[in-house]
């Protein structure tokens, strides 16, 4: 049916001394942005945690400047996620 929009979008962010994190959830997709200091093996650990939480990584973009790195993930929720508003 045209004109019917039945999905909800939710966003959140967290700034800490370790990392700045922004999350947007839209339907079964999640956009996750992490800005932090570069640490060897860090992206592999993030992917492992995401997969253990039933997320499937669809896309990853990594940008860096000196000792700072930006990870942008697009992930899909494997299990049904309920958003309460």
Residue frames as qw, qx, qy, qz and C-alpha x, y, z in Angstrom:
[[0.000, 0.891, 0.455, 0.000, 0.00, 0.00, 0.00],
 [0.417, 0.432, -0.018, 0.800, 1.51, 3.34, -1.05],
 [0.202, -0.664, 0.060, -0.717, 1.80, 5.98, 1.66],
 [0.829, -0.533, -0.091, -0.141, 1.89, 3.53, 4.55],
 [0.337, 0.586, -0.605, 0.421, 5.00, 3.77, 6.70],
 [0.834, -0.466, -0.199, -0.221, 4.93, 1.10, 9.40],
 [0.779, 0.009, -0.368, 0.508, 8.56, 1.09, 10.60],
 [0.378, -0.923, -0.048, 0.053, 9.99, 3.05, 13.50],
 [0.598, 0.514, -0.304, 0.534, 13.38, 4.74, 13.72],
 [0.634, -0.766, -0.061, 0.082, 15.35, 5.13, 16.92],
 [0.563, 0.587, -0.307, 0.495, 18.69, 6.79, 17.57],
 [0.652, -0.749, -0.020, 0.112, 21.09, 7.19, 20.50],
 [0.535, 0.637, -0.360, 0.423, 24.59, 8.41, 21.16],
 [0.757, -0.626, -0.054, 0.179, 27.17, 8.06, 23.91],
 [0.384, 0.767, -0.348, 0.378, 30.34, 10.06, 24.43],
 [0.817, -0.564, 0.038, 0.114, 32.98, 8.66, 26.75],
 [0.203, -0.798, 0.510, 0.247, 36.75, 8.89, 27.23],
 [0.593, -0.111, 0.762, 0.233, 37.07, 5.54, 25.40],
 [0.197, 0.212, 0.725, 0.625, 34.88, 6.19, 22.33],
 [0.407, 0.281, 0.117, -0.861, 32.08, 8.27, 20.86],
 [0.159, 0.174, 0.951, 0.198, 29.28, 5.98, 19.69],
 [0.467, 0.242, 0.025, -0.850, 26.18, 6.80, 17.64],
 [0.195, 0.147, 0.963, 0.111, 23.49, 4.26, 16.79],
 [0.512, 0.205, -0.057, -0.832, 20.47, 4.56, 14.53],
 [0.303, 0.127, 0.944, -0.008, 17.96, 1.74, 14.19],
 [0.511, 0.315, -0.140, -0.788, 15.55, 1.63, 11.28],
 [0.893, 0.139, -0.248, -0.349, 13.54, -1.51, 10.78],
 [0.967, -0.206, 0.048, 0.141, 15.93, -4.46, 10.85],
 [0.660, 0.461, -0.139, 0.576, 19.02, -2.36, 9.99],
 [0.502, -0.807, -0.080, 0.302, 21.35, -0.60, 12.40],
 [0.494, 0.709, -0.170, 0.474, 23.88, 2.11, 11.54],
 [0.719, -0.630, -0.073, 0.285, 26.68, 2.16, 14.11],
 [0.420, 0.765, -0.214, 0.438, 29.38, 4.85, 14.14],
 [0.763, -0.567, -0.076, 0.301, 32.34, 4.59, 16.51],
 [0.346, 0.811, -0.265, 0.390, 35.07, 7.24, 16.83],
 [0.787, -0.602, 0.095, 0.099, 38.03, 6.25, 19.02],
 [0.109, -0.757, 0.615, 0.190, 41.79, 6.03, 19.29],
 [0.773, 0.368, -0.481, -0.189, 43.29, 3.41, 16.99],
 [0.560, -0.454, 0.672, -0.170, 44.08, 0.12, 18.72],
 [0.287, 0.310, -0.842, -0.335, 45.40, -2.90, 16.78],
 [0.164, -0.154, -0.974, -0.002, 42.75, -5.64, 16.49],
 [0.235, 0.211, 0.454, -0.833, 39.96, -3.36, 17.67],
 [0.568, 0.200, -0.278, -0.748, 37.70, -3.72, 14.63],
 [0.494, 0.040, -0.859, -0.124, 37.89, -7.52, 14.84],
 [0.084, -0.167, -0.793, 0.580, 36.78, -7.35, 18.48],
 [0.390, 0.238, 0.157, -0.876, 33.86, -5.07, 17.59],
 [0.591, 0.154, -0.574, -0.545, 32.72, -7.44, 14.82],
 [0.355, -0.027, -0.918, 0.175, 32.97, -10.42, 17.19],
 [0.114, 0.229, 0.617, -0.744, 30.79, -8.64, 19.76],
 [0.494, 0.242, -0.131, -0.825, 28.23, -7.59, 17.13],
 [0.568, 0.102, -0.745, -0.335, 27.97, -11.15, 15.82],
 [0.222, -0.100, -0.886, 0.395, 27.61, -12.54, 19.36],
 [0.244, 0.313, 0.442, -0.804, 24.65, -10.16, 19.80],
 [0.491, 0.460, 0.738, 0.044, 22.93, -11.62, 16.68],
 [0.288, 0.831, -0.067, -0.471, 23.91, -8.83, 14.28],
 [0.790, 0.257, 0.388, 0.400, 25.13, -9.52, 10.73],
 [0.169, -0.641, 0.202, 0.721, 27.65, -6.99, 9.42],
 [0.647, 0.651, 0.395, 0.041, 26.50, -5.91, 5.95],
 [0.480, 0.738, -0.029, 0.473, 28.97, -3.08, 5.35],
 [0.607, -0.643, -0.075, 0.460, 31.98, -1.56, 7.10],
 [0.420, 0.793, -0.044, 0.439, 33.77, 1.69, 6.29],
 [0.682, -0.523, -0.118, 0.497, 36.98, 2.63, 8.11],
 [0.309, 0.838, -0.035, 0.448, 38.41, 6.15, 8.01],
 [0.709, -0.504, -0.182, 0.458, 41.43, 7.28, 9.99],
 [0.244, 0.857, -0.132, 0.435, 43.47, 10.37, 10.67],
 [0.030, 0.609, -0.639, 0.470, 46.64, 10.08, 12.73],
 [0.050, 0.088, -0.930, 0.353, 45.67, 8.14, 15.89],
 [0.507, 0.228, 0.438, -0.707, 41.87, 8.53, 15.52],
 [0.019, -0.051, -0.899, -0.434, 39.67, 6.11, 13.63],
 [0.583, 0.149, 0.171, -0.780, 36.02, 6.18, 12.54],
 [0.094, 0.075, 0.979, 0.165, 34.25, 2.84, 12.07],
 [0.556, 0.164, 0.033, -0.814, 30.89, 2.97, 10.30],
 [0.147, 0.041, 0.987, 0.048, 28.95, -0.28, 10.34],
 [0.655, 0.001, -0.167, -0.737, 25.68, -1.16, 8.69],
 [0.038, -0.100, 0.980, -0.165, 24.38, -4.25, 10.42],
 [0.607, -0.213, -0.465, -0.608, 21.22, -6.32, 10.17],
 [0.513, -0.291, 0.606, -0.533, 19.40, -7.69, 13.17],
 [0.268, 0.092, -0.932, -0.227, 19.20, -11.49, 12.78],
 [0.129, -0.425, -0.861, 0.246, 16.53, -11.87, 15.48],
 [0.093, -0.773, -0.458, -0.429, 13.41, -9.80, 15.83],
 [0.294, -0.040, -0.353, 0.888, 14.09, -6.51, 17.61],
 [0.148, -0.789, -0.587, -0.106, 11.27, -4.68, 19.37],
 [0.221, 0.209, -0.138, 0.943, 11.50, -0.91, 19.70],
 [0.220, -0.716, -0.640, 0.173, 9.31, 0.56, 22.42],
 [0.201, 0.387, 0.040, 0.899, 8.57, 4.26, 22.18]]
